[in-house]
Amino acid sequence: MALAVVQKRYLDLGNSKGVIVGITFDSSYPTGGEDLTAAQLGLSQVDALIEAGVGSAGYNFRFVSGKLLAYNGTTEIANATNLSTVAPDFLAIGS
């Protein structure tokens, strides 16, 4: 399965680009995170991905090495968990 990414708004951040995106998870979260590319975010490189706090349903997230990981507190969500109702917004910063 894959993430659904919707680019909502572009921001001029001087030497960097910013994009507000909505990301919806699918029905089977894989241990180690979902693949997420710079191109999906409308960027050529991602310097930071910051959760905007909308639609996260109490989860928190980390973006590491092209993977978006979901956590409940400090514990990664279990393999094959249905997160299809989780749709947080993020600010992606990069070039």
Jmol script that loads the backbone (N, CA, C; Angstrom):
load data "model"
ATOM      1  N   MET A   1       0.840  -1.173   0.000  1.00  0.00           N
ATOM      2  CA  MET A   1       0.000   0.000   0.000  1.00  0.00           C
ATOM      3  C   MET A   1       0.892   1.245   0.000  1.00  0.00           C
ATOM      4  N   ALA A   2       0.264   2.407  -0.101  1.00  0.00           N
ATOM      5  CA  ALA A   2       1.036   3.641  -0.194  1.00  0.00           C
ATOM      6  C   ALA A   2       0.307   4.792   0.484  1.00  0.00           C
ATOM      7  N   LEU A   3       1.066   5.824   0.754  1.00  0.00           N
ATOM      8  CA  LEU A   3       0.502   7.056   1.290  1.00  0.00           C
ATOM      9  C   LEU A   3      -0.195   7.827   0.168  1.00  0.00           C
ATOM     10  N   ALA A   4      -1.250   8.537   0.509  1.00  0.00           N
ATOM     11  CA  ALA A   4      -1.876   9.479  -0.427  1.00  0.00           C
ATOM     12  C   ALA A   4      -1.457  10.874   0.005  1.00  0.00           C
ATOM     13  N   VAL A   5      -0.829  11.616  -0.907  1.00  0.00           N
ATOM     14  CA  VAL A   5      -0.291  12.936  -0.586  1.00  0.00           C
ATOM     15  C   VAL A   5      -0.997  13.985  -1.439  1.00  0.00           C
ATOM     16  N   VAL A   6      -1.515  15.017  -0.781  1.00  0.00           N
ATOM     17  CA  VAL A   6      -2.160  16.133  -1.475  1.00  0.00           C
ATOM     18  C   VAL A   6      -1.393  17.403  -1.134  1.00  0.00           C
ATOM     19  N   GLN A   7      -0.866  18.060  -2.164  1.00  0.00           N
ATOM     20  CA  GLN A   7      -0.171  19.325  -1.973  1.00  0.00           C
ATOM     21  C   GLN A   7      -1.230  20.418  -1.866  1.00  0.00           C
ATOM     22  N   LYS A   8      -1.256  21.125  -0.723  1.00  0.00           N
ATOM     23  CA  LYS A   8      -2.304  22.101  -0.448  1.00  0.00           C
ATOM     24  C   LYS A   8      -1.890  23.545  -0.689  1.00  0.00           C
ATOM     25  N   ARG A   9      -0.658  23.865  -0.358  1.00  0.00           N
ATOM     26  CA  ARG A   9      -0.231  25.266  -0.465  1.00  0.00           C
ATOM     27  C   ARG A   9       1.289  25.344  -0.516  1.00  0.00           C
ATOM     28  N   TYR A  10       1.799  26.206  -1.406  1.00  0.00           N
ATOM     29  CA  TYR A  10       3.227  26.446  -1.507  1.00  0.00           C
ATOM     30  C   TYR A  10       3.582  27.730  -0.773  1.00  0.00           C
ATOM     31  N   LEU A  11       4.755  27.749  -0.135  1.00  0.00           N
ATOM     32  CA  LEU A  11       5.209  28.903   0.627  1.00  0.00           C
ATOM     33  C   LEU A  11       6.587  29.329   0.138  1.00  0.00           C
ATOM     34  N   ASP A  12       6.817  30.627   0.052  1.00  0.00           N
ATOM     35  CA  ASP A  12       8.126  31.159  -0.291  1.00  0.00           C
ATOM     36  C   ASP A  12       8.889  31.376   1.006  1.00  0.00           C
ATOM     37  N   LEU A  13       9.952  30.628   1.190  1.00  0.00           N
ATOM     38  CA  LEU A  13      10.745  30.717   2.420  1.00  0.00           C
ATOM     39  C   LEU A  13      12.144  31.250   2.122  1.00  0.00           C
ATOM     40  N   GLY A  14      12.241  32.150   1.173  1.00  0.00           N
ATOM     41  CA  GLY A  14      13.544  32.713   0.823  1.00  0.00           C
ATOM     42  C   GLY A  14      14.362  31.729   0.018  1.00  0.00           C
ATOM     43  N   ASN A  15      15.432  31.201   0.595  1.00  0.00           N
ATOM     44  CA  ASN A  15      16.294  30.250  -0.101  1.00  0.00           C
ATOM     45  C   ASN A  15      15.741  28.833  -0.111  1.00  0.00           C
ATOM     46  N   SER A  16      14.640  28.605   0.569  1.00  0.00           N
ATOM     47  CA  SER A  16      14.020  27.283   0.617  1.00  0.00           C
ATOM     48  C   SER A  16      12.586  27.365   0.117  1.00  0.00           C
ATOM     49  N   LYS A  17      12.023  26.205  -0.168  1.00  0.00           N
ATOM     50  CA  LYS A  17      10.622  26.107  -0.536  1.00  0.00           C
ATOM     51  C   LYS A  17       9.873  25.441   0.609  1.00  0.00           C
ATOM     52  N   GLY A  18       8.626  25.814   0.763  1.00  0.00           N
ATOM     53  CA  GLY A  18       7.774  25.169   1.751  1.00  0.00           C
ATOM     54  C   GLY A  18       6.497  24.703   1.080  1.00  0.00           C
ATOM     55  N   VAL A  19       5.996  23.565   1.518  1.00  0.00           N
ATOM     56  CA  VAL A  19       4.758  23.027   0.981  1.00  0.00           C
ATOM     57  C   VAL A  19       3.940  22.482   2.145  1.00  0.00           C
ATOM     58  N   ILE A  20       2.684  22.916   2.231  1.00  0.00           N
ATOM     59  CA  ILE A  20       1.752  22.303   3.175  1.00  0.00           C
ATOM     60  C   ILE A  20       1.125  21.126   2.448  1.00  0.00           C
ATOM     61  N   VAL A  21       1.230  19.946   3.030  1.00  0.00           N
ATOM     62  CA  VAL A  21       0.671  18.747   2.403  1.00  0.00           C
ATOM     63  C   VAL A  21      -0.231  18.015   3.383  1.00  0.00           C
ATOM     64  N   GLY A  22      -1.235  17.374   2.849  1.00  0.00           N
ATOM     65  CA  GLY A  22      -2.057  16.453   3.612  1.00  0.00           C
ATOM     66  C   GLY A  22      -1.624  15.046   3.244  1.00  0.00           C
ATOM     67  N   ILE A  23      -1.395  14.220   4.235  1.00  0.00           N
ATOM     68  CA  ILE A  23      -0.954  12.846   3.983  1.00  0.00           C
ATOM     69  C   ILE A  23      -1.930  11.893   4.655  1.00  0.00           C
ATOM     70  N   THR A  24      -2.498  11.004   3.857  1.00  0.00           N
ATOM     71  CA  THR A  24      -3.414   9.991   4.386  1.00  0.00           C
ATOM     72  C   THR A  24      -2.719   8.636   4.331  1.00  0.00           C
ATOM     73  N   PHE A  25      -2.712   7.962   5.457  1.00  0.00           N
ATOM     74  CA  PHE A  25      -2.133   6.620   5.532  1.00  0.00           C
ATOM     75  C   PHE A  25      -3.093   5.609   4.920  1.00  0.00           C
ATOM     76  N   ASP A  26      -2.621   4.393   4.735  1.00  0.00           N
ATOM     77  CA  ASP A  26      -3.482   3.364   4.163  1.00  0.00           C
ATOM     78  C   ASP A  26      -3.908   2.358   5.231  1.00  0.00           C
ATOM     79  N   SER A  27      -4.455   1.247   4.804  1.00  0.00           N
ATOM     80  CA  SER A  27      -5.052   0.285   5.736  1.00  0.00           C
ATOM     81  C   SER A  27      -4.067  -0.732   6.293  1.00  0.00           C
ATOM     82  N   SER A  28      -2.784  -0.629   5.943  1.00  0.00           N
ATOM     83  CA  SER A  28      -1.823  -1.612   6.448  1.00  0.00           C
ATOM     84  C   SER A  28      -0.453  -0.954   6.619  1.00  0.00           C
ATOM     85  N   TYR A  29      -0.236  -0.357   7.789  1.00  0.00           N
ATOM     86  CA  TYR A  29       1.030   0.313   8.082  1.00  0.00           C
ATOM     87  C   TYR A  29       2.158  -0.715   8.159  1.00  0.00           C
ATOM     88  N   PRO A  30       3.272  -0.501   7.423  1.00  0.00           N
ATOM     89  CA  PRO A  30       4.393  -1.440   7.487  1.00  0.00           C
ATOM     90  C   PRO A  30       5.407  -1.053   8.566  1.00  0.00           C
ATOM     91  N   THR A  31       5.871  -2.021   9.330  1.00  0.00           N
ATOM     92  CA  THR A  31       6.932  -1.762  10.299  1.00  0.00           C
ATOM     93  C   THR A  31       8.103  -1.112   9.567  1.00  0.00           C
ATOM     94  N   GLY A  32       8.641  -0.056  10.141  1.00  0.00           N
ATOM     95  CA  GLY A  32       9.741   0.667   9.512  1.00  0.00           C
ATOM     96  C   GLY A  32       9.281   1.858   8.707  1.00  0.00           C
ATOM     97  N   GLY A  33       7.962   2.049   8.590  1.00  0.00           N
ATOM     98  CA  GLY A  33       7.423   3.251   7.971  1.00  0.00           C
ATOM     99  C   GLY A  33       7.002   3.109   6.526  1.00  0.00           C
ATOM    100  N   GLU A  34       6.263   4.131   6.080  1.00  0.00           N
ATOM    101  CA  GLU A  34       5.782   4.219   4.704  1.00  0.00           C
ATOM    102  C   GLU A  34       6.785   5.000   3.866  1.00  0.00           C
ATOM    103  N   ASP A  35       7.005   4.568   2.622  1.00  0.00           N
ATOM    104  CA  ASP A  35       7.873   5.304   1.705  1.00  0.00           C
ATOM    105  C   ASP A  35       7.263   6.668   1.412  1.00  0.00           C
ATOM    106  N   LEU A  36       8.109   7.713   1.427  1.00  0.00           N
ATOM    107  CA  LEU A  36       7.673   9.058   1.109  1.00  0.00           C
ATOM    108  C   LEU A  36       8.822   9.778   0.416  1.00  0.00           C
ATOM    109  N   THR A  37       8.615  10.180  -0.839  1.00  0.00           N
ATOM    110  CA  THR A  37       9.680  10.818  -1.612  1.00  0.00           C
ATOM    111  C   THR A  37       9.514  12.332  -1.640  1.00  0.00           C
ATOM    112  N   ALA A  38      10.600  13.012  -1.944  1.00  0.00           N
ATOM    113  CA  ALA A  38      10.563  14.468  -2.109  1.00  0.00           C
ATOM    114  C   ALA A  38       9.598  14.842  -3.228  1.00  0.00           C
ATOM    115  N   ALA A  39       9.580  14.081  -4.295  1.00  0.00           N
ATOM    116  CA  ALA A  39       8.698  14.367  -5.427  1.00  0.00           C
ATOM    117  C   ALA A  39       7.231  14.331  -5.014  1.00  0.00           C
ATOM    118  N   GLN A  40       6.849  13.400  -4.149  1.00  0.00           N
ATOM    119  CA  GLN A  40       5.471  13.337  -3.665  1.00  0.00           C
ATOM    120  C   GLN A  40       5.093  14.617  -2.921  1.00  0.00           C
ATOM    121  N   LEU A  41       6.085  15.259  -2.318  1.00  0.00           N
ATOM    122  CA  LEU A  41       5.856  16.480  -1.550  1.00  0.00           C
ATOM    123  C   LEU A  41       5.993  17.739  -2.413  1.00  0.00           C
ATOM    124  N   GLY A  42       6.309  17.569  -3.690  1.00  0.00           N
ATOM    125  CA  GLY A  42       6.483  18.709  -4.577  1.00  0.00           C
ATOM    126  C   GLY A  42       7.844  19.363  -4.453  1.00  0.00           C
ATOM    127  N   LEU A  43       8.829  18.614  -3.960  1.00  0.00           N
ATOM    128  CA  LEU A  43      10.184  19.121  -3.745  1.00  0.00           C
ATOM    129  C   LEU A  43      11.195  18.230  -4.451  1.00  0.00           C
ATOM    130  N   SER A  44      12.415  18.735  -4.605  1.00  0.00           N
ATOM    131  CA  SER A  44      13.487  17.883  -5.126  1.00  0.00           C
ATOM    132  C   SER A  44      14.332  17.315  -3.989  1.00  0.00           C
ATOM    133  N   GLN A  45      14.270  17.968  -2.824  1.00  0.00           N
ATOM    134  CA  GLN A  45      14.989  17.508  -1.639  1.00  0.00           C
ATOM    135  C   GLN A  45      14.195  17.918  -0.407  1.00  0.00           C
ATOM    136  N   VAL A  46      14.148  17.048   0.593  1.00  0.00           N
ATOM    137  CA  VAL A  46      13.445  17.361   1.836  1.00  0.00           C
ATOM    138  C   VAL A  46      14.470  17.634   2.928  1.00  0.00           C
ATOM    139  N   ASP A  47      14.386  18.841   3.512  1.00  0.00           N
ATOM    140  CA  ASP A  47      15.249  19.188   4.639  1.00  0.00           C
ATOM    141  C   ASP A  47      14.545  18.965   5.964  1.00  0.00           C
ATOM    142  N   ALA A  48      13.222  19.128   5.969  1.00  0.00           N
ATOM    143  CA  ALA A  48      12.450  18.926   7.200  1.00  0.00           C
ATOM    144  C   ALA A  48      10.999  18.613   6.848  1.00  0.00           C
ATOM    145  N   LEU A  49      10.374  17.803   7.675  1.00  0.00           N
ATOM    146  CA  LEU A  49       8.949  17.510   7.567  1.00  0.00           C
ATOM    147  C   LEU A  49       8.379  17.662   8.963  1.00  0.00           C
ATOM    148  N   ILE A  50       7.499  18.665   9.121  1.00  0.00           N
ATOM    149  CA  ILE A  50       7.000  19.037  10.436  1.00  0.00           C
ATOM    150  C   ILE A  50       5.494  18.837  10.473  1.00  0.00           C
ATOM    151  N   GLU A  51       5.022  18.073  11.436  1.00  0.00           N
ATOM    152  CA  GLU A  51       3.584  17.836  11.554  1.00  0.00           C
ATOM    153  C   GLU A  51       2.875  19.122  11.935  1.00  0.00           C
ATOM    154  N   ALA A  52       1.780  19.395  11.237  1.00  0.00           N
ATOM    155  CA  ALA A  52       0.977  20.583  11.522  1.00  0.00           C
ATOM    156  C   ALA A  52      -0.093  20.293  12.567  1.00  0.00           C
ATOM    157  N   GLY A  53      -0.273  19.032  12.937  1.00  0.00           N
ATOM    158  CA  GLY A  53      -1.186  18.668  14.024  1.00  0.00           C
ATOM    159  C   GLY A  53      -2.638  18.516  13.636  1.00  0.00           C
ATOM    160  N   VAL A  54      -2.969  18.504  12.358  1.00  0.00           N
ATOM    161  CA  VAL A  54      -4.351  18.358  11.932  1.00  0.00           C
ATOM    162  C   VAL A  54      -4.595  16.924  11.491  1.00  0.00           C
ATOM    163  N   GLY A  55      -5.538  16.247  12.122  1.00  0.00           N
ATOM    164  CA  GLY A  55      -5.917  14.896  11.696  1.00  0.00           C
ATOM    165  C   GLY A  55      -5.008  13.789  12.158  1.00  0.00           C
ATOM    166  N   SER A  56      -4.178  14.049  13.171  1.00  0.00           N
ATOM    167  CA  SER A  56      -3.216  13.018  13.580  1.00  0.00           C
ATOM    168  C   SER A  56      -3.773  12.001  14.562  1.00  0.00           C
ATOM    169  N   ALA A  57      -4.940  12.249  15.126  1.00  0.00           N
ATOM    170  CA  ALA A  57      -5.626  11.290  16.009  1.00  0.00           C
ATOM    171  C   ALA A  57      -4.748  10.791  17.156  1.00  0.00           C
ATOM    172  N   GLY A  58      -3.883  11.666  17.691  1.00  0.00           N
ATOM    173  CA  GLY A  58      -3.049  11.290  18.826  1.00  0.00           C
ATOM    174  C   GLY A  58      -1.736  10.621  18.468  1.00  0.00           C
ATOM    175  N   TYR A  59      -1.469  10.429  17.196  1.00  0.00           N
ATOM    176  CA  TYR A  59      -0.205   9.836  16.761  1.00  0.00           C
ATOM    177  C   TYR A  59       0.841  10.935  16.603  1.00  0.00           C
ATOM    178  N   ASN A  60       2.107  10.532  16.621  1.00  0.00           N
ATOM    179  CA  ASN A  60       3.174  11.446  16.251  1.00  0.00           C
ATOM    180  C   ASN A  60       4.021  10.771  15.184  1.00  0.00           C
ATOM    181  N   PHE A  61       4.822  11.562  14.464  1.00  0.00           N
ATOM    182  CA  PHE A  61       5.474  11.072  13.260  1.00  0.00           C
ATOM    183  C   PHE A  61       6.916  11.506  13.195  1.00  0.00           C
ATOM    184  N   ARG A  62       7.725  10.694  12.498  1.00  0.00           N
ATOM    185  CA  ARG A  62       9.124  11.023  12.210  1.00  0.00           C
ATOM    186  C   ARG A  62       9.377  10.719  10.750  1.00  0.00           C
ATOM    187  N   PHE A  63      10.143  11.574  10.097  1.00  0.00           N
ATOM    188  CA  PHE A  63      10.555  11.344   8.717  1.00  0.00           C
ATOM    189  C   PHE A  63      12.043  11.057   8.731  1.00  0.00           C
ATOM    190  N   VAL A  64      12.420   9.829   8.342  1.00  0.00           N
ATOM    191  CA  VAL A  64      13.814   9.406   8.396  1.00  0.00           C
ATOM    192  C   VAL A  64      14.145   8.608   7.138  1.00  0.00           C
ATOM    193  N   SER A  65      15.160   9.053   6.413  1.00  0.00           N
ATOM    194  CA  SER A  65      15.672   8.315   5.251  1.00  0.00           C
ATOM    195  C   SER A  65      14.575   7.900   4.273  1.00  0.00           C
ATOM    196  N   GLY A  66      13.693   8.829   3.935  1.00  0.00           N
ATOM    197  CA  GLY A  66      12.652   8.542   2.960  1.00  0.00           C
ATOM    198  C   GLY A  66      11.486   7.722   3.474  1.00  0.00           C
ATOM    199  N   LYS A  67      11.388   7.587   4.785  1.00  0.00           N
ATOM    200  CA  LYS A  67      10.286   6.833   5.407  1.00  0.00           C
ATOM    201  C   LYS A  67       9.547   7.732   6.389  1.00  0.00           C
ATOM    202  N   LEU A  68       8.214   7.653   6.358  1.00  0.00           N
ATOM    203  CA  LEU A  68       7.385   8.341   7.342  1.00  0.00           C
ATOM    204  C   LEU A  68       6.921   7.298   8.345  1.00  0.00           C
ATOM    205  N   LEU A  69       7.393   7.448   9.575  1.00  0.00           N
ATOM    206  CA  LEU A  69       7.082   6.499  10.635  1.00  0.00           C
ATOM    207  C   LEU A  69       6.005   7.073  11.548  1.00  0.00           C
ATOM    208  N   ALA A  70       5.097   6.222  11.994  1.00  0.00           N
ATOM    209  CA  ALA A  70       4.011   6.620  12.894  1.00  0.00           C
ATOM    210  C   ALA A  70       4.236   5.992  14.262  1.00  0.00           C
ATOM    211  N   TYR A  71       3.996   6.786  15.299  1.00  0.00           N
ATOM    212  CA  TYR A  71       4.206   6.343  16.676  1.00  0.00           C
ATOM    213  C   TYR A  71       2.990   6.658  17.532  1.00  0.00           C
ATOM    214  N   ASN A  72       2.809   5.838  18.541  1.00  0.00           N
ATOM    215  CA  ASN A  72       1.864   6.121  19.609  1.00  0.00           C
ATOM    216  C   ASN A  72       2.743   6.323  20.839  1.00  0.00           C
ATOM    217  N   GLY A  73       2.993   7.580  21.176  1.00  0.00           N
ATOM    218  CA  GLY A  73       3.982   7.874  22.218  1.00  0.00           C
ATOM    219  C   GLY A  73       5.362   7.626  21.656  1.00  0.00           C
ATOM    220  N   THR A  74       6.127   6.746  22.305  1.00  0.00           N
ATOM    221  CA  THR A  74       7.474   6.424  21.833  1.00  0.00           C
ATOM    222  C   THR A  74       7.543   5.078  21.127  1.00  0.00           C
ATOM    223  N   THR A  75       6.393   4.417  20.953  1.00  0.00           N
ATOM    224  CA  THR A  75       6.349   3.090  20.354  1.00  0.00           C
ATOM    225  C   THR A  75       5.839   3.170  18.919  1.00  0.00           C
ATOM    226  N   GLU A  76       6.602   2.591  17.991  1.00  0.00           N
ATOM    227  CA  GLU A  76       6.147   2.577  16.599  1.00  0.00           C
ATOM    228  C   GLU A  76       4.873   1.745  16.490  1.00  0.00           C
ATOM    229  N   ILE A  77       3.981   2.189  15.624  1.00  0.00           N
ATOM    230  CA  ILE A  77       2.725   1.483  15.375  1.00  0.00           C
ATOM    231  C   ILE A  77       3.032   0.077  14.868  1.00  0.00           C
ATOM    232  N   ALA A  78       2.242  -0.880  15.287  1.00  0.00           N
ATOM    233  CA  ALA A  78       2.460  -2.286  14.924  1.00  0.00           C
ATOM    234  C   ALA A  78       2.247  -2.527  13.431  1.00  0.00           C
ATOM    235  N   ASN A  79       2.981  -3.497  12.903  1.00  0.00           N
ATOM    236  CA  ASN A  79       2.862  -3.897  11.509  1.00  0.00           C
ATOM    237  C   ASN A  79       1.411  -4.242  11.169  1.00  0.00           C
ATOM    238  N   ALA A  80       0.968  -3.804   9.992  1.00  0.00           N
ATOM    239  CA  ALA A  80      -0.353  -4.092   9.422  1.00  0.00           C
ATOM    240  C   ALA A  80      -1.508  -3.365  10.113  1.00  0.00           C
ATOM    241  N   THR A  81      -1.207  -2.390  10.994  1.00  0.00           N
ATOM    242  CA  THR A  81      -2.264  -1.615  11.638  1.00  0.00           C
ATOM    243  C   THR A  81      -2.979  -0.741  10.605  1.00  0.00           C
ATOM    244  N   ASN A  82      -4.295  -0.694  10.686  1.00  0.00           N
ATOM    245  CA  ASN A  82      -5.103   0.133   9.790  1.00  0.00           C
ATOM    246  C   ASN A  82      -5.053   1.585  10.267  1.00  0.00           C
ATOM    247  N   LEU A  83      -4.389   2.446   9.486  1.00  0.00           N
ATOM    248  CA  LEU A  83      -4.302   3.877   9.794  1.00  0.00           C
ATOM    249  C   LEU A  83      -5.032   4.707   8.734  1.00  0.00           C
ATOM    250  N   SER A  84      -5.960   4.096   8.026  1.00  0.00           N
ATOM    251  CA  SER A  84      -6.608   4.778   6.902  1.00  0.00           C
ATOM    252  C   SER A  84      -7.432   5.995   7.311  1.00  0.00           C
ATOM    253  N   THR A  85      -7.744   6.130   8.590  1.00  0.00           N
ATOM    254  CA  THR A  85      -8.470   7.323   9.054  1.00  0.00           C
ATOM    255  C   THR A  85      -7.527   8.399   9.572  1.00  0.00           C
ATOM    256  N   VAL A  86      -6.229   8.142   9.539  1.00  0.00           N
ATOM    257  CA  VAL A  86      -5.225   9.098  10.005  1.00  0.00           C
ATOM    258  C   VAL A  86      -4.757   9.929   8.808  1.00  0.00           C
ATOM    259  N   ALA A  87      -4.983  11.245   8.875  1.00  0.00           N
ATOM    260  CA  ALA A  87      -4.665  12.128   7.750  1.00  0.00           C
ATOM    261  C   ALA A  87      -4.094  13.464   8.228  1.00  0.00           C
ATOM    262  N   PRO A  88      -2.885  13.453   8.785  1.00  0.00           N
ATOM    263  CA  PRO A  88      -2.296  14.701   9.297  1.00  0.00           C
ATOM    264  C   PRO A  88      -1.807  15.612   8.169  1.00  0.00           C
ATOM    265  N   ASP A  89      -1.704  16.889   8.482  1.00  0.00           N
ATOM    266  CA  ASP A  89      -1.068  17.855   7.597  1.00  0.00           C
ATOM    267  C   ASP A  89       0.366  18.054   8.063  1.00  0.00           C
ATOM    268  N   PHE A  90       1.229  18.348   7.103  1.00  0.00           N
ATOM    269  CA  PHE A  90       2.642  18.570   7.384  1.00  0.00           C
ATOM    270  C   PHE A  90       3.125  19.799   6.634  1.00  0.00           C
ATOM    271  N   LEU A  91       4.176  20.423   7.163  1.00  0.00           N
ATOM    272  CA  LEU A  91       4.922  21.436   6.444  1.00  0.00           C
ATOM    273  C   LEU A  91       6.207  20.757   5.996  1.00  0.00           C
ATOM    274  N   ALA A  92       6.398  20.665   4.680  1.00  0.00           N
ATOM    275  CA  ALA A  92       7.638  20.119   4.117  1.00  0.00           C
ATOM    276  C   ALA A  92       8.505  21.292   3.694  1.00  0.00           C
ATOM    277  N   ILE A  93       9.770  21.260   4.093  1.00  0.00           N
ATOM    278  CA  ILE A  93      10.719  22.320   3.749  1.00  0.00           C
ATOM    279  C   ILE A  93      11.879  21.685   2.987  1.00  0.00           C
ATOM    280  N   GLY A  94      12.280  22.318   1.913  1.00  0.00           N
ATOM    281  CA  GLY A  94      13.387  21.790   1.129  1.00  0.00           C
ATOM    282  C   GLY A  94      13.670  22.653  -0.079  1.00  0.00           C
ATOM    283  N   SER A  95      14.077  21.988  -1.146  1.00  0.00           N
ATOM    284  CA  SER A  95      14.362  22.706  -2.382  1.00  0.00           C
ATOM    285  C   SER A  95      13.669  22.015  -3.544  1.00  0.00           C
TER     286      SER A  95
END
end "model"
wireframe off; spacefill off
backbone 0.3
color backbone group
